[in-house]
Amino acid sequence: MKKLILYKSGYGSTKQYAEDIGKAVGADVMPLKKFKWKALDQYDIIVFGGWVMGGNIQGVNDFLVHWEEMKDRNVIIFAVGMGYPTPEGRNTLINQNVLDLYHIRFYQFQGSFDFKKLNLVHKALMKTSIARIARKPDATEGDKQLLSVLENPFEVYDQAKVDRVIEVIEKIEAEDNKA
Ligand SMILES: Cc1cc2nc3c(=O)[nH]c(=O)nc-3n(C[C@H](O)[C@H](O)[C@H](O)COP(=O)(O)O)c2cc1C
């Protein structure tokens, strides 16, 4: 089965995950914006990874606009954010990005964050979010985490999730070979 991994990454974590999964399963890997959609026909397993900004999975709409062309294939989406993956966080991503409209597999990965490395627009957006959260009387755990990351850059590599996605892709292929 031919495999394709498309990604949209701001600062490199999502790209790294896409490349590592791609290498392990022998997929073609490329940034979403470079992909020529007329080539989609040759792929049986299609993966999209996007980084999360303000709860929105970057690039996911541009990817899912092509749903009609891929709905009879195996489609996997993964989102890379700063939040520690939790069932609540996963549900929020599904709801906010309306992923329940599609028949896909969805994974939530944790990535890296360093405020000092952000571009000016992203720094300004982060500061606005922080100011909003700081005014909230009932800050959630996610809010508190967001406040703390400004001073504490972190780098996470979610090996377990990488392994899981690889395992799932291999399982899909094994099932297909049996059929
Ligand atoms: C402006 C901005 C907004 C962000 N919003 C979120 C968010 O809503 N939820 C989240 O989990 N992470 C958020 N992040 C963190 C990024 O998703 C995280 O750093 C991710 O690893 C970036 O992936 P990349 O290295 O592929 O760009 C935000 C980062 C920036 C710069």
The ligand as an SDF file (V2000), in Angstrom:
LIG
                    3D

 31 33  0  0  0  0  0  0  0  0999 V2000
    0.3920   31.5530   18.8010 C   0  0  0  0  0  0  0  0  0  0  0  0
    0.4040   30.1540   19.3400 C   0  0  0  0  0  0  0  0  0  0  0  0
   -0.7710   29.5810   19.7870 C   0  0  0  0  0  0  0  0  0  0  0  0
   -0.7620   28.2660   20.2900 C   0  0  0  0  0  0  0  0  0  0  0  0
   -1.9370   27.7220   20.6980 N   0  0  0  0  0  0  0  0  0  0  0  0
   -1.9390   26.4480   21.1770 C   0  0  0  0  0  0  0  0  0  0  0  0
   -3.1530   25.8480   21.5950 C   0  0  0  0  0  0  0  0  0  0  0  0
   -4.2350   26.4300   21.5080 O   0  0  0  0  0  0  0  0  0  0  0  0
   -3.1030   24.5940   22.0950 N   0  0  0  0  0  0  0  0  0  0  0  0
   -1.9240   23.8890   22.1780 C   0  0  0  0  0  0  0  0  0  0  0  0
   -1.9290   22.7430   22.6530 O   0  0  0  0  0  0  0  0  0  0  0  0
   -0.7600   24.4330   21.7680 N   0  0  0  0  0  0  0  0  0  0  0  0
   -0.7430   25.6880   21.2670 C   0  0  0  0  0  0  0  0  0  0  0  0
    0.4300   26.2430   20.8420 N   0  0  0  0  0  0  0  0  0  0  0  0
    1.6650   25.4520   20.9480 C   0  0  0  0  0  0  0  0  0  0  0  0
    2.0830   24.7840   19.6550 C   0  0  0  0  0  0  0  0  0  0  0  0
    1.0380   24.0350   19.0960 O   0  0  0  0  0  0  0  0  0  0  0  0
    3.2830   23.8580   19.9590 C   0  0  0  0  0  0  0  0  0  0  0  0
    4.3840   24.6730   20.2690 O   0  0  0  0  0  0  0  0  0  0  0  0
    3.6100   22.9000   18.8180 C   0  0  0  0  0  0  0  0  0  0  0  0
    4.6210   22.0170   19.2560 O   0  0  0  0  0  0  0  0  0  0  0  0
    4.0780   23.6230   17.5810 C   0  0  0  0  0  0  0  0  0  0  0  0
    4.3500   22.6720   16.5660 O   0  0  0  0  0  0  0  0  0  0  0  0
    5.4070   22.9810   15.4370 P   0  0  0  0  0  0  0  0  0  0  0  0
    6.7670   22.9720   16.0790 O   0  0  0  0  0  0  0  0  0  0  0  0
    5.2400   21.9140   14.4130 O   0  0  0  0  0  0  0  0  0  0  0  0
    5.0670   24.3320   14.8850 O   0  0  0  0  0  0  0  0  0  0  0  0
    0.4560   27.5370   20.3430 C   0  0  0  0  0  0  0  0  0  0  0  0
    1.6350   28.1190   19.8840 C   0  0  0  0  0  0  0  0  0  0  0  0
    1.6210   29.4000   19.3760 C   0  0  0  0  0  0  0  0  0  0  0  0
    2.9010   29.9890   18.8610 C   0  0  0  0  0  0  0  0  0  0  0  0
  1  2  1  0
  2  3  1  0
  2 30  2  0
  3  4  2  0
  4  5  1  0
  4 28  1  0
  5  6  2  0
  6  7  1  0
  6 13  1  0
  7  8  2  0
  7  9  1  0
  9 10  1  0
 10 11  2  0
 10 12  1  0
 12 13  2  0
 13 14  1  0
 14 15  1  0
 14 28  1  0
 15 16  1  0
 16 17  1  0
 16 18  1  0
 18 19  1  0
 18 20  1  0
 20 21  1  0
 20 22  1  0
 22 23  1  0
 23 24  1  0
 24 25  2  0
 24 26  1  0
 24 27  1  0
 28 29  2  0
 29 30  1  0
 30 31  1  0
M  END
$$$$
